[in-house]
Amino acid sequence: MLCLVPSALKWLDSHQYLALWLEGIALLVIFIWDRIDASQQLKQTLAQMEIMRNQARATETAANATTKSVEALINSERAWVVAELIPQGVRFTDNHWYRFMGDKPVAMSTNELLAGHHLKYKLKFTNMGRTPAQIFSFTIRYSCLEEGVTDLPENAGGNQASILPFEHLLAGNGEAVEIGEPIVDVGKYIEHDFNAIKSLKKTGVIHGSVKYRHLFSSEYDCYADFCYSYTVSEERLTSVGRHTKQRQEPSRVGSIPV
């Protein structure tokens, strides 16, 4: 049996190409197996990544739903302040102007009408929300629109402007407060443009806002904008709905609210 070993070695030595083929086949098998294993690992990795993406999407969806729920809750509970101008003179169907003493209407005299008392207004704030609002200030502006201009420009500064502090905590559920001073005297605002306004060449606009903050945010200041145009035929202000809105802006830390 031992005599076969040299013969076997001699045969292998004479058939080295076969050994190389066998080695190559073995390497190829190892390479293919490695590729199959890597492919399976890649599939597992991709499957895990897809699971993670689905989990991330589900988490994002849940977070968005939670955010919307919180926003809806805040909007249902927060303060919503409405600003409006309340006329001190009212014209009834008999075409006479009246002012009120308590709940009783009293006819205005000719002198009162000439003095423009029927064109005086008070500013009124009403909290339509459920929780209190901290009011900081209010702004009253007068703009005279030139002939051909039919709408108040965005961010109009006005020909005249008054920015006044007004620190007041206004309770919710319809609580209101009227500003007695300063009285908004429309006659004084439009007196220099009265003839052009009366002839419909110009338009007088009283507009402004009240600045406040609700209990659920310290990062934003809220503004309730109001806007009225002077109606010549009725001698009174008429609300302009498209400029009567709510908005908010980032609060300026360390600044005095105005």
C-alpha positions in Angstrom: 0.0 0.0 0.0 2.9 2.3 0.7 4.2 1.8 -2.8 1.1 3.6 -4.0 2.0 6.9 -2.4 4.8 7.8 -4.7 2.7 6.8 -7.7 -0.2 9.1 -6.5 2.2 12.0 -5.9 3.7 11.4 -9.3 0.2 11.4 -10.9 -0.8 14.6 -9.1 2.5 16.2 -10.1 1.8 15.3 -13.7 -1.7 16.6 -13.5 -1.2 20.0 -11.8 -3.7 21.7 -14.1 -6.4 19.5 -12.5 -5.4 20.7 -9.1 -5.6 24.3 -10.3 -9.1 23.6 -11.7 -10.2 22.1 -8.4 -8.8 25.0 -6.5 -10.5 27.5 -8.9 -13.8 25.6 -8.6 -13.5 25.7 -4.8 -12.8 29.4 -4.8 -15.7 30.0 -7.2 -18.0 28.0 -4.9 -16.8 30.0 -1.9 -17.4 33.3 -3.9 -20.9 32.2 -4.9 -21.7 31.2 -1.4 -20.4 34.5 -0.1 -22.5 36.4 -2.6 -25.6 34.4 -1.7 -25.0 35.0 1.9 -24.3 38.7 1.3 -27.5 38.9 -0.8 -29.5 37.3 1.9 -28.0 39.8 4.5 -28.8 42.7 2.1 -32.4 41.5 1.8 -32.7 41.3 5.5 -31.1 44.7 5.9 -33.5 46.2 3.3 -36.5 44.5 5.0 -35.4 46.0 8.4 -34.9 49.4 6.8 -38.4 49.2 5.3 -39.8 48.2 8.7 -38.0 51.2 10.2 -39.3 53.5 7.5 -42.9 52.3 8.1 -42.4 52.8 11.8 -41.1 56.3 11.2 -44.0 57.1 9.0 -46.4 55.8 11.5 -44.7 57.8 14.3 -44.8 60.9 12.1 -48.5 60.4 11.3 -49.3 59.9 15.0 -47.2 63.0 15.9 -49.1 65.0 13.2 -52.4 63.8 14.5 -51.4 64.6 18.1 -50.3 68.1 17.0 -53.6 68.7 15.2 -55.5 67.5 18.2 -53.6 69.8 20.5 -54.1 72.7 18.1 -57.8 72.0 17.8 -58.0 71.9 21.6 -56.1 75.2 22.0 -58.2 76.8 19.3 -61.4 75.7 21.1 -60.2 77.0 24.5 -58.0 80.0 23.7 -59.0 83.7 23.8 -60.3 85.3 20.5 -60.6 89.0 20.8 -62.8 91.0 18.4 -62.4 94.7 18.0 -65.2 97.0 16.7 -66.2 100.6 16.6 -69.5 101.4 18.3 -71.4 104.5 17.1 -72.4 107.1 19.7 -75.1 108.4 17.4 -77.8 106.3 15.7 -80.2 107.4 12.9 -83.6 105.8 13.1 -86.2 105.5 10.4 -87.5 109.0 11.1 -84.2 110.2 9.7 -83.2 111.9 12.9 -80.0 111.2 14.8 -80.1 110.1 18.4 -77.6 109.6 21.2 -78.3 107.3 24.2 -78.6 108.2 27.8 -78.5 104.8 29.4 -81.0 102.8 27.3 -83.0 105.8 26.4 -82.5 107.5 22.9 -82.3 111.3 23.0 -82.6 113.3 19.8 -79.5 115.2 18.9 -79.7 119.0 18.5 -78.7 120.9 15.4 -75.6 122.2 17.2 -74.6 118.6 18.2 -75.0 117.5 14.6 -73.0 120.5 13.3 -70.3 119.6 15.9 -70.2 116.1 14.4 -71.3 114.2 17.6 -73.1 111.7 15.4 -69.7 110.7 13.9 -68.1 109.7 17.2 -67.4 106.1 18.0 -66.1 104.1 20.9 -63.7 101.2 20.5 -65.0 97.9 21.9 -63.1 94.7 22.6 -65.0 91.4 23.1 -63.3 88.1 24.0 -65.2 85.4 22.1 -63.0 82.6 23.4 -63.3 80.6 26.6 -60.2 81.7 28.5 -58.9 85.2 29.4 -56.9 87.4 27.0 -54.1 89.8 28.1 -54.5 93.0 26.1 -51.4 95.1 25.7 -52.3 98.0 23.3 -54.4 99.1 20.4 -53.8 101.1 17.3 -56.1 103.5 15.4 -55.2 104.6 11.9 -56.8 106.9 9.3 -56.2 106.4 5.6 -57.5 108.5 2.8 -57.6 106.6 -0.4 -57.1 108.6 -3.5 -59.5 108.6 -6.5 -59.4 105.2 -8.3 -58.1 103.3 -5.3 -60.8 100.9 -4.2 -59.1 98.9 -1.5 -56.9 99.5 1.5 -53.3 98.4 0.7 -51.7 95.7 2.8 -49.8 97.0 5.9 -51.1 100.5 5.3 -49.6 102.8 7.8 -52.3 105.5 7.5 -52.2 109.2 7.1 -52.7 109.4 10.8 -51.9 106.8 13.5 -52.2 106.5 17.2 -50.7 103.6 19.1 -51.8 103.5 22.7 -51.0 101.1 25.6 -54.0 99.4 27.3 -53.1 96.8 29.9 -56.2 94.8 30.6 -57.1 91.2 31.4 -60.2 90.4 29.5 -62.2 87.4 30.7 -63.7 85.0 28.1 -67.1 83.9 27.1 -68.2 87.2 25.6 -66.7 89.5 28.2 -66.3 93.0 26.7 -64.7 96.3 27.5 -65.3 99.7 25.8 -62.6 102.4 25.5 -64.2 105.7 26.4 -61.0 107.7 25.7 -59.9 108.4 23.2 -63.2 108.7 21.3 -62.8 107.9 17.6 -64.0 111.2 16.1 -64.5 110.4 12.4 -65.4 114.0 11.6 -62.0 115.1 12.9 -60.2 112.5 10.8 -61.9 113.3 7.5 -62.3 117.1 7.9 -59.4 118.0 5.6 -60.6 115.5 2.9 -64.3 116.0 3.5 -65.2 117.7 0.2 -63.3 115.1 -1.9 -64.9 112.3 0.2 -68.4 113.7 -0.1 -68.0 114.0 -3.9 -66.8 110.4 -3.9 -63.4 111.3 -5.3 -61.6 109.9 -2.2 -62.5 107.3 0.4 -62.0 107.7 4.2 -60.9 104.5 6.0 -60.6 104.0 9.8 -58.6 100.9 10.6 -56.4 99.4 13.3 -55.9 96.5 15.6 -55.8 95.4 19.2 -52.7 93.5 20.4 -53.2 90.7 22.9 -51.9 87.3 24.0 -53.8 84.1 25.0 -52.9 81.8 27.8 -51.5 79.0 25.6 -48.7 80.8 24.0 -45.8 83.1 25.1 -44.1 83.0 21.8 -46.7 84.8 19.6 -48.6 88.0 20.0 -52.1 88.0 18.5 -53.8 90.9 16.7 -57.4 91.5 16.0 -57.7 93.8 13.0 -60.6 96.1 12.3 -61.4 98.2 9.3 -64.3 100.6 8.4 -64.9 102.9 5.5 -66.9 106.1 5.6 -70.2 105.7 3.7 -71.2 109.2 2.5 -74.9 108.4 1.8 -75.4 107.1 5.3 -73.0 109.4 7.1 -71.5 106.5 9.1 -68.8 103.9 9.1 -69.3 100.6 7.4 -67.3 97.5 8.4 -65.0 96.1 5.7 -65.0 92.4 6.2 -62.0 91.4 4.2 -59.7 93.5 6.4 -61.4 92.3 9.7 -59.3 89.3 10.7 -57.1 87.6 13.2 -53.4 87.2 12.9 -50.3 86.5 15.0 -46.6 87.4 15.0 -43.6 86.2 17.0 -43.3 88.2 20.2 -40.3 90.4 20.6 -38.6 89.3 23.8 -37.7 92.3 26.0 -39.6 94.8 24.0 -42.6 96.8 25.2 -45.8 95.5 23.6 -47.3 98.1 21.3 
